[in-house]
Amino acid sequence: MTAPFLPGPQLLDPSLTAEVLTLARAGGADFSELFVEDTVNVRLRLHQGEVKDAGGGNLFGAGLRLLYGTRVVYAYTNDVTPGGLRALAESISRAQSGQGEVTPGGAGGLDFRKVDVQPLYVAREHPSQTSRREKLALMRRAHEAAAGVGDVKTVDVNFQDRVQRVLIANSEGLWAEDERIQTRLSVSAIAQDGTLRESGFYGPGCGQGLEFFETVTPESIGVEAARIANAMLRAGYAPAGKLPVVIGNEFGGVIFHEACGHSLETTGVEKNASVFSDKMGQQIAHESVTAIDDGTISGAWGMINVDDEGMPSQRTVLIEKGVLKSFMADRVGELKTGYARTGSGRREDYTFAPASRMRSTYIDNGEATPEELIGSVKHGIYARTMGGGSVTPGTGDYNFAVNEAYMIRGGEVAEPIKGASLVGNGAQDLKNIVGVANDLTLGQGMCGSVSGSIPTDLGQPHVLISEITVGGRA
């Protein structure tokens, strides 16, 4: 039966769905799949405590995917009427068959098997049932907590939520309905003293309703952004050179996500565009490293009950004690590489075909404490909070800014430094991780790839890398 947490009427009639899927295959396709989406989102922004933006909208449409062997054909429409869906199926089938007419052939005898979607999290304060006034009240609490702390002069607060209802049905008889919720509040604080000016950012998110902010309070988000801005305001410049680096937990996982995670998706493996394409079963990391991609963490930002191909979510061990154990695979990735699907087929919305993508991807806990890792370094860098950066696809070469950094001297955290960046190679640095702490925390971000921008968690405990090139002032 359809999961009881799914609100509202059924997105599409099964008989019409069967007709569209069968009509789409009339041109010779091996497989057809229909993805229907109804999404409502809200975006709010406060600048210096005043409302500067109150937007949002409703996205409603359908995408139709056909497979001819391993070749993918995809089309979409926002006309989700019976006539609009039939026209979409006819046009895509006709274009592939080269025929002037396409015979529907009835419903094709499809007997849909409804996936029993078990929600990993049920929102207690559902975003659709919470007013903008209540959401703005949360934002003002974050603003008041950050404003005026130390040298903070400017505060921006952003709030967003999204409720996405989807239907996935295919010519194999699968029928899956799901609801996905994402909620996020972020604060950007700017500290200033004369000509000195530094910013701090913190933006946790979840796959929950507004009850999330009972645990991660708006005040704690505002205080953390202000703390980073003040800590960096009078920092000296980072040194340049090759140094041991301790990378902080939570968003520190961005390096693994970008420089290694994408290379473990079959989207790259199937094209031999990944440095790990031929490394299955081999030692690719230090033995202290176990890496996981998990879509089943209750209430997580990257949680999915089912993926965008209708497959129930899974926990996938990618690397175990340094050995490559699995890739993240979608349906097409499985066809092209032979590696089993992992419930990793994801897309931004109905205008994209699904592809293998990350969910909550992290380096798992080790046995050390953060203090032990830092205490083992005589002279190095503590990269407490990472920022954005760039990665060269295929090679894993990266360059990431460090938003909050400190020198390590004699095994102790010393003075703050700014302007630091970490330059390296993901595959090589996996081997250079020589210590993993026991304080795993997840951070949240939006990940962009061939199937659009999707919410993903990234994370790790504190980790010690024996040597990385640090960009700074020589």
Secondary structure, 3 states (H helix, E strand, C coil): CCCCCCCCCCCCCHHHHHHHHHHHHHHCCCEEEEEEEEEEEEEEEEECCEEEEEEEEEEEEEEEEEEECCEEEEEEECCCCHHHHHHHHHHHHHHHHCCCCCCCCCCCCCCCEECCCCCCCCCCCCHHHCCHHHHHHHHHHHHHHHCCCCCEEEEEEEEEEEEEEEEEEECCCEEEEEEEEEEEEEEEEEEEECCEEEEEEECCEECCCCCHHHHCCHHHHHHHHHHHHHHHHCCEECECEEEEEEECCEHHHHHHHHHHHHHHEHHHHCCCCCCCCCCCCCECCCCCCCEEEECCCCCCCCCCCECCCCCECCEEEEEECCEECCCECCHHHHHHHCCCCCCCEECCCCCCCCEECCCEEEECCCCECHHHHHHCCCEEEEEEEEEEEEECCCCCEEEEEEEEEEEEECCEEEEEEECCEEEEEHHHHHHHEEEEECCCEEEEEEEEECCEEEEEEEEECCEEEEEEEEECEC
